[in-house]
């Protein structure tokens, strides 16, 4: 079966914020020159949600307010698999573990065996849903991406050890917020960084989440603020 490149895939992106009270820095890496999506750009760790993410156990779920915002303008059952996808992508692309010490009650799936071998179970309670964006039409890949902010203090492993990372991102590094815009960034990343900078000193999950909705006919900048269920737009 061939991949439908026109389909919009659910995705999760993780913004790890370090030293937020003194010298806030974010973890980013560079995509390869041959990548089909955003080649050469510096990006946060992240990627598409897998069907198997729905069955991966979490030691702790997302904060309730984040799960509620994820359910707005969306299917109601995505909070868990999106959180799992965020933790998985962070692990795969950086080698950092967001989880709690413990053993798995069941045999972990192939994608999680190395994570489980570190002695941790994924935990989502430190993730904060802070931004959502749909890739504009006409791009080689389109994603409905949810951006999660997490304080580096929640990471269970050495923040400077990327030895377990795959090779999808190169030049992994902690970049001071005032210097990030000197790197080659996607437009949406620049928009998200403004939100991160505004939240750098606030450790609580946001009650209102920006949503950059790029549809076929129009682009809208909305806010998810707890005003009701999905309105019927398809993503």
N, C-alpha and C positions, 0 to 999 in steps of 0.2 A: 504494500500500500504506500502510495506516495504522499508526502506531506502537503497539506493545503496551505500554501504560503499566504493566501488571502485571508485566512481565518485570524481572528483576534484571540490570542492566547492569554490566559490569566498568568500573571507573573508577580514575583516578590523581589524587592530590592532592599538591602540593609545598609543603613548609614550608622556606622559605629563612631561615636563621639567620645574622644579622649580628653582628659584634663579640661573639662568644660568650664570649671570655675576659674582657671588660671590662664591657660594657653590652649583654647579649644582647637583640636585637630580632628580631621576625618580620615578614614582609611579608604584609599582609592588605588586602582590599578589601571593599566593600559590594555585595551583590547588589541588583538593582532591586526596587522595590515590586511590580512586575507579574510577577516571576519565579515560575514554577510550583513551583520547589524552593527552599525556604529564603529567601523574599522578605525583604528589608531586613537580613538577617543579615550580619555581618562574617565572612568565610571566607578560607581559603587558596586560592590559585589551583588549579584542578583541573577535571576533567570526565570524561565517558565515553570509554572506549577505542573507536577506530574500527577497522573491519576492515583498512583500509589501513595501520594502524600496524605490522602484522606485516612489511611489506615495506620499511620505511624503514631504511636502513643506519645503524649506529652506529659512530663512530670508536673507541669503547671500550665494552665491555659493563658491566653491573652487577657489583659485587663478587660473588664466587662464593657467599658465605654468604647474601647477600640473594636471589640467584636460587634457592638451595635453600629458603629460608623461603617464598618466593612459591609454590613448587611444593607446599608442604604444604597439605592440605585444599583442593586446587585442581587444575585441569588442569595438566599439566607444561610446557606450551608458552606460558605467558603472561608469563614474565619479560621477554622482549624487547619485545612490543607494549605492555606496561604501562609500561616505562621510556620508550619512545618517546612514549606518550600523556602521561606526566608532563612531558617536555621540551616537547612541542607545546603543552600547555595553559599551561605557564609562559610560553612565548613569546606565545601568542595573547592571554592575559589581562593580561600585564604588560609585554610587549616586551623582556624580559630573555632573553639567550641563554645556554643551558647547552650548550657544545660546544667543539670545537677548531678552530683555523684550518685550512682546507683546502677542497678542491673536491670536489663530488659526482661519483662515477663514472658515475652515470646521471642522466637528467633528473629533477629533483625533482617530486613530485606538487604539485598546485595549492596545497595547504595549506602546503607547505614552500618555495615559491618565494621568498618574502620572507625567510625564515630563511636560505636558501642565499645570497641576495644580500648578506648581511652578511659572507660569506666564512668561514662556519663549517659544520662537520658536527656533528650532535648526538652527544654523548658522555654515557654513563650511569655512568661509573666513580665519580663523586662522589656519586651518589644512594645513600641508605641507607634500606632498608625498615624502618620503625619501628612501624607500626600498621596494623591492618586492621579494618574495621567494615562490617557489612551493615545497610542502612537497615531500620528496623522495618516490619512489615506495616501496611497501611492508609495509607501516605503516597502522595502523587500520583506520585512517582517513587521507585524503589528502586535502590540501587547497592551493589555489592560493592566498596568503596573501599579501595585500598591507599595509605597515606600514606608519602611519601618525604621524608626530611630531607636538606637539602643546605647545606653551608657557603657563605655568600655569596662567599667567596674563590674559589669555582669558577666563578662567573658571569663570562662573557667580556666583558660590556659594562658601561656605566655603571650603577651600582646605583640611581641616582636619576633615570634617564631612562626614563620610561614612555610616551614619545611614540608608540611603535609598538604600544601596547596597543589591543585592541578595546574596545568600550564595555560589556562584560559586567559588569565590576567598576568601581565608582566609588570615589573617596576612597582610592586606593592609597596606602599609607603603611607606614613601618617603626615598629612599635609595641613599646616596651620590654616584656619579659615580665611585670614586676610590674604593668603597667597594662592588660594585655590583657583581663582579666576585667571591666573597667569598660565594655567594648563589648558590643553585643547579639550574642551568640554562640550557635550551635547547641550543644545539649548535648554531642554527640560531640566538638566542637572543644574544649570545656573539658576533656574527658577526655584528648584527645590532647596538649593543652598541658602537662598534668602530666608526661606522658612526655617531651616536649621539654625541659622544665625540668630533669628528672632527667638528661638526656643532654647538657645544654649544655656541660659541661666535658669530655665524652668524645668524641673525634673518631673512634672506631672503630665499625664497624657492630655492631649488637646481635646477640648469639647467640640471644636469645629475644625473640619479637615478640608483643605483646598482640593478641588477636583478639576483638572484640565481635561475637558471632554472634547476630543476631536472626532466629530462625526463626518459623514459624507457630505452633508449639506452646509454645516456650520461648525465653528469651534466656540465652545462656551467655557467660561471660567466660573465654576460653581463652588458651593461650599456644602459639605455634608455636616449637618448640624442637628440631626435628631428630629426632623419635622415630619417623618412618615416613611412608609415602605416604598419599594421600587415603583416608579411612575410609569413603567411600561417601555422605556427605551431599551433597545437590545444592544449589547456590547460585544 
